[in-house]
Amino acid sequence: MVDLRVKIGSLALKNPVMPASGTFSEGLARIFSFDHLGAVVTKTITAELRGGNPTPRVAEVGQGMLNSIGIPSKGVANFVEHIMPEYERFSAPLVVSVSAPTAELFGDIVRQLNLPGIAAIEANISCPNIEEDGKAFAMRSKSTAAVVRELRCATPLPLWVKLTPNTGDVAAVACAAEENGADALVVANTVLAMSIDIETFRPRLGSIMGGYSGPAIKPIALRMVYQCAKAVEIPVIGCGGIATAGDAVEFMLAGATAVQVGTATFIKPNTMLEVVEGLSAFCARKGIARVSELTGAVKDRGMHVDKLEALP
């Protein structure tokens, strides 16, 4: 029998499969038990009340989905009182995703979440940083270092840091997160993109641009996981276009310890269960006793790797 257990720092998971933040909610418990997952990652919450971005917020584009939801949130108190109890029925570790517009506010929200029942914090530093002219924290090493340092001081919980693909040097950003206290990296968030309706001449999203996700971005996310895993010692969690067990295997071979499934869940709600089962079947077929043996097992020795240089 294949051992599917993995460890993300000090946190033990029964298998390496979990949802990507924003693509999963407590309502999916009506379809399957969350106990089948390695962990549960919540929708991103903020300290302030947020209504989200103008509509339309979602558009199907090519081999993926374009979205600009805008992180609607009812705040921390509502999450603790109404949402957390829905997850407490399950054994899967609860990872709470958070977002804030400044490093200080990131620290404030995390301090309110140092609670029993929360296994880890996932800091979405792909969001705009109003102290850096609206550029995402994770676009630059300096702003990444500042926000992760603030977060590390604010919580003793395991700290996962979610990076953005919209940077010229993801490895340097990953190193900055590690050096300032991140326990793991989630690589990566959606790719900034846009689409225009040629009949109306109008952008398909109410906020013009948004995040592109789904199968089309998998090669980009896979490359980033490979680069980050080579650059840091902490675990990397792969995210971006994962829809099958084969996709998950690729990410683990590239260096991921675990994976997150996002857009595919909208198409088929039980995709994560299929990925778990498929990973077990793959390892059994290959004679691999432990799924953790896949991590970083890509056969790249002796091959030339062109390093992407940071944009000026």
SVG drawing of the C-alpha trace seen along z (x, -y; Angstrom):
<svg xmlns="http://www.w3.org/2000/svg" viewBox="-25 -54 51 56">
<polyline fill="none" stroke="black" stroke-width="0.4" points="0.0,0.0 1.4,-3.4 2.2,-5.8 0.6,-9.2 1.7,-11.1 3.8,-14.3 5.1,-17.0 5.0,-20.7 7.4,-21.8 6.0,-20.7 2.6,-20.0 1.8,-16.4 -0.7,-15.8 -2.3,-12.4 -1.8,-13.1 -0.4,-16.0 -3.6,-17.3 -5.6,-20.3 -7.7,-23.1 -6.4,-26.4 -7.7,-29.4 -10.8,-31.0 -11.9,-27.9 -13.3,-26.0 -15.8,-26.6 -17.5,-24.8 -20.5,-24.0 -18.5,-21.3 -18.9,-19.1 -22.3,-18.2 -20.4,-16.5 -17.5,-14.8 -15.9,-14.5 -13.0,-16.9 -11.3,-14.1 -10.2,-12.7 -8.0,-15.8 -4.5,-16.4 -5.5,-19.9 -8.3,-22.5 -7.4,-26.0 -10.1,-28.6 -11.2,-31.5 -9.0,-34.5 -10.3,-36.7 -9.4,-40.3 -9.7,-42.4 -12.1,-44.8 -15.4,-44.2 -15.1,-43.9 -17.8,-43.7 -15.5,-42.6 -14.9,-44.0 -17.5,-45.2 -19.2,-42.6 -18.7,-40.8 -16.1,-39.0 -15.5,-35.8 -14.9,-35.0 -14.0,-31.7 -11.0,-32.3 -9.2,-29.7 -8.0,-26.8 -8.6,-28.6 -10.6,-31.1 -10.2,-34.8 -11.4,-36.2 -11.4,-39.4 -13.5,-38.6 -11.8,-41.2 -11.6,-39.0 -15.1,-39.6 -14.8,-39.2 -17.1,-39.6 -14.1,-40.0 -12.3,-38.0 -15.1,-37.9 -17.6,-36.4 -15.1,-33.8 -14.3,-32.7 -18.0,-32.6 -19.7,-31.2 -17.1,-29.6 -14.6,-27.9 -17.2,-25.7 -18.1,-24.2 -14.5,-22.9 -14.1,-21.7 -16.1,-18.6 -13.3,-17.3 -9.8,-16.1 -8.0,-17.7 -5.8,-20.6 -7.3,-24.0 -5.2,-26.5 -6.5,-30.1 -5.7,-32.3 -5.4,-36.0 -4.8,-39.2 -4.1,-42.9 -3.0,-46.0 0.0,-46.8 2.5,-44.7 1.1,-46.2 -2.4,-45.1 -1.2,-41.6 0.2,-41.4 -3.0,-42.7 -5.2,-40.1 -2.9,-37.2 -2.8,-38.1 -6.5,-37.6 -6.2,-34.1 -3.8,-32.6 -6.6,-30.3 -7.0,-26.6 -8.3,-24.7 -6.1,-26.7 -3.2,-24.6 -1.4,-27.2 -1.7,-30.6 -1.4,-31.1 -0.5,-34.7 -1.6,-35.8 1.1,-38.4 0.0,-38.5 -2.4,-41.2 -1.7,-45.0 0.6,-46.7 -0.6,-50.3 2.8,-51.2 4.5,-50.2 2.3,-52.0 -0.2,-49.1 2.4,-46.5 1.9,-43.1 4.1,-42.4 5.5,-39.3 6.7,-41.2 9.8,-42.4 12.2,-40.8 12.2,-43.9 8.5,-44.1 8.2,-40.4 10.9,-40.4 9.0,-43.3 5.6,-41.6 6.9,-38.1 8.9,-39.6 5.8,-41.3 3.8,-38.1 6.4,-36.0 6.4,-38.3 2.6,-38.1 2.1,-34.4 3.7,-31.2 1.6,-29.2 3.2,-27.6 3.4,-30.4 2.8,-29.6 3.5,-32.4 1.7,-32.5 3.8,-34.0 2.7,-35.7 3.8,-34.6 3.9,-38.3 7.5,-38.9 10.7,-38.8 12.7,-36.8 10.6,-34.4 13.6,-32.6 14.9,-35.8 11.4,-36.5 11.2,-32.9 14.6,-33.4 13.4,-36.6 10.3,-34.8 12.4,-32.0 15.0,-34.2 12.4,-36.2 10.5,-33.3 8.2,-31.5 7.8,-27.8 6.6,-27.0 5.8,-28.6 2.7,-28.3 3.7,-28.7 1.9,-30.3 -1.2,-32.6 -2.9,-33.5 -1.3,-35.2 -2.4,-38.8 -4.3,-38.9 -7.2,-40.4 -9.7,-39.6 -11.9,-41.8 -15.3,-41.0 -14.9,-41.8 -18.6,-42.3 -19.0,-44.9 -15.4,-46.2 -15.6,-46.0 -13.2,-44.1 -14.8,-40.9 -14.1,-41.8 -15.6,-44.7 -12.2,-45.6 -10.6,-45.2 -7.8,-42.9 -7.8,-39.8 -6.1,-36.6 -5.8,-33.8 -6.0,-30.2 -6.6,-26.7 -4.7,-24.3 -3.2,-27.0 -0.9,-28.3 0.4,-24.9 3.7,-25.1 4.3,-28.6 3.5,-27.4 5.6,-24.3 8.6,-26.2 8.2,-28.5 8.0,-25.6 11.1,-24.1 13.0,-27.4 11.8,-27.9 12.5,-24.4 16.1,-24.8 16.5,-28.1 15.1,-27.3 15.2,-24.7 11.6,-25.0 8.8,-23.0 7.1,-24.3 3.4,-23.7 2.6,-23.6 -0.5,-25.4 -1.6,-26.3 -3.5,-24.3 -3.5,-21.1 -6.5,-18.9 -5.2,-15.3 -3.0,-13.0 -0.5,-13.3 -0.4,-17.1 0.3,-16.6 3.1,-14.1 4.7,-16.7 4.7,-19.3 6.1,-16.9 8.9,-15.8 9.7,-19.5 10.1,-19.9 6.7,-20.4 6.0,-18.6 2.2,-19.0 -0.2,-20.5 -3.3,-22.7 -6.2,-22.2 -8.2,-25.3 -10.1,-25.9 -10.6,-22.2 -12.9,-22.0 -15.3,-24.4 -15.6,-21.9 -15.7,-18.7 -16.1,-19.2 -14.6,-15.9 -11.4,-16.5 -9.2,-16.5 -10.4,-13.0 -9.5,-11.8 -6.1,-13.3 -5.5,-11.6 -6.6,-8.2 -4.6,-8.7 -1.4,-9.5 -1.8,-6.3 -2.4,-4.3 0.6,-6.0 3.0,-5.2 1.7,-1.6 2.3,-1.2 5.8,-2.6 6.7,-0.6 7.1,-3.7 6.4,-3.1 6.0,-6.7 4.6,-9.6 7.1,-11.8 9.8,-10.1 8.4,-11.9 9.4,-15.3 12.4,-16.7 12.9,-13.4 13.0,-14.9 16.0,-13.5 17.6,-16.8 21.2,-16.0 23.6,-17.1 21.0,-19.2 21.6,-22.9 19.2,-25.3 18.8,-28.9 18.2,-31.2 15.5,-33.8 17.1,-37.2 15.2,-39.8 13.5,-42.4 15.1,-45.9"/>
</svg>
